[in-house]
Amino acid sequence: VVYPERMLKNLNRMGGLIHSQGVLLALTQAGVSREDAYAIVQRNAMRVWDSDGVLMLRDLLGADPEVTGRLGPAELEALFRLESHFAHVDTIFERVFGPES
């Protein structure tokens, strides 16, 4: 049994931390060194973690000048869409269960 609403609630319960890798990669693509990008994302992610998901990573990054100087609001917002995490779901299921008949 699949409960989509419960799945979404679980994905959102830690303030968007699941999106941190995408932000890190976007910062490196925007010219930030990997080490600096990691430090920026980690600093903000730890604030979310310490708040037990009360704070939202998207909000913290959107207020961080080291992020906003490299990523615009629309670009940052796009990094927090769940669709990117599901891009290859069909391929994964096909590999595991075979082609759909």
Buried (B, 14 or more C-beta within 10 A) or exposed (E): EEEEEEEEEEBEEBBBBBBBEBBBBBBBEBEBEEEEBBBBBEEBBEBBBEEEBEBBBBEBBBEBEBBEEBBEEEEBEBBBEEEEEEEEEEEEEEEEEEEEE
